[in-house]
Every structure is written in C-alpha cells, then in structure tokens.
Amino acid sequence: MVNMKSFALLVLLIALPYMMGVATAVQCGWQTGRRCRSGLCCSVHGYCGSTSAYCSRGQCQSGYGNCWRSLTTLDSGSPQAQAQAQAQAQAYAQAQAYEAQEVLMAKVEAEAAQKAQEVLMATVEAVAA
C-alpha cells in the first residue's frame, strides 16, 4: 500500500509541470498557427516581442508577425519612406507597450505559480505529517 508521503510526492511531481508551464507556453508561429498582435514580431522560437531577437532577419517568422523591413530600398526623403518609417515607429511603440504588459503578466503568473507551489507544498507536508 502506498503511504501518504509517497502519494503527496506523486501529486506534487504531477502538478508542478502544469503550474510552471503557464508562463512558458509558445505564443505564435508554425508551432501554434497563431499570429502576434499589435505589430509584434514572432520569433523562430514561437514568442511575440519587439526587439531584434524577435524581429531581425533570420529570427522572425514573417507569416506570423510583423518582421522589420529595411528602408534602404526607398529614398529616405520620399513620402512612401516617411510613411513607412512613421508606421514602423507607431508599431514599435505599440509593441513596446504590449511587451511591457506581457512582462508584467508573466511576472504575475510566475508569482501565482510560486504561491500555488507553496500552498501545494504546505498541503503535502500537512498530509504527510
């Protein structure tokens, strides 16, 4: 027969990956079929962001987010180049705000997962005692 300590440990081992997986789930790209929102780029690893790690050539999944485009083919003084630069700056500002929100949410989720882990450990200890 399984004793309570073994059972509690088994429950903990089963529950931990689910609690920790909340903040690390892939968000976009071929892995999920989802696109990033608000002008964010989708990295080759499946996460939304706005830095070069997400948006640069070779790091961005162009079908799932807004990868950076070069203005070098346009005359920098042309109305088209200015409109494109303005649109990129606006998308970048929106992406920065979204990324800050995502960082905050990830922190809240991590704190919630840590609190859930503490409660689970206290429950396991109480059951095992």
N, C-alpha and C positions, 0 to 999 in steps of 0.2 A: 504494500500500500504506500502511496506517495504521502510524505509528510508535508505539513503546511509550509515549511521553509522552502522546500523544493517546488511546491506549487506556486508560491509567491514569486520565486525567482523566475519560473517559467512565464508567469503573467508579465513580469517586468521585461523579460527578454523579448516577448512578443509585442508589447506595447511601445517600447522605446523607438524602434524604427519608424512607426507611424507618427509618433509625436515629433520626431526630428525631421521627418520628410516634409512637413508643412511648409517650411521656409525654403526648401531646396528644389522644388518641383520645376521642371523645364516649362518655360512660358510660351515659346514660339518656335517657328521653323518647321522643317520637314519632320521633326520629332513629334510635333503635335498637330500640324496643319493650321496653326493659328498665326495671325499677324500681330505685330506690335502696334500699339495705338499712339496717337498724338505725335507722330513724326519720329518715333523712336526707331532705332536700328535693331535688328535681330542678329545676335552673334552666331557664329558657326556652332557654338555650344548650346544654343537654344534659349538665350536670355535676352531680355529687352534692355537697352541702355542708350546713352548718347555720346559716349567717349570713343576714342579711336579703337579701343579694344572691341567695341561693338560695331562701329561704323566704317572702319577703313577697308580698303580693298583686300580681299582675302580673309577678312574677319567677319564680313556681313553676308547674311543670306538675303539677297536682293528681292526675292519673291515674297518675303515675309516682313519687311520693314523698309524704312527709307534710308538706304545707304547714301553716304556722302557722294556727291557728284562734283567733278572738277569744273571750275570755271575757266580753265586755261584755254579751252577751245572757243570761248567767247571773248570779244573785245570788252575789257573791264568797264569801259565807259558807255557801252551800249545799253539801251533801255532793257533789253532782254536779260543782260548780265546783272544789271542793278535789281531788277525784279526777282531774279533767281536768288541773288545774294540776300535780299530782304526776306524772301520766303524761307531760305535756309536759316537765317538768323532768328526768325519767328519760331520756326520748328525747333530750333536748338533751345530757345528759351522755354518753350512748352515742354520739351523733353527734359530739361534740367528740373523744372518744377515737378514733373511726373516722377523723375528718378528720385528726387528728394522725398516725395511721398512714398515711393516704393521702399526706400531705405528705412523710413520711419515705420512703415507697416511690417517690414521684415524684422525690425528690432522689437516691435510689439509682439509679433508672432513668436520670436525666439524667447522673449521673456515669458510669454504664456506657456510655451513648451517647457521651459525650465521650471515654472511654478507647477505645472501638471506633473512633471517628473518628481518634484519634491513631495507633492501630495501622494503620488503613487508609491514613492519610497517609504513615506511615513505609514501608509496603509499596509504595505508589505511588512514593515517592521512590527506594526501592531498585530497583524495576523500571525506573524511568526513567533511573537512573544508568548 
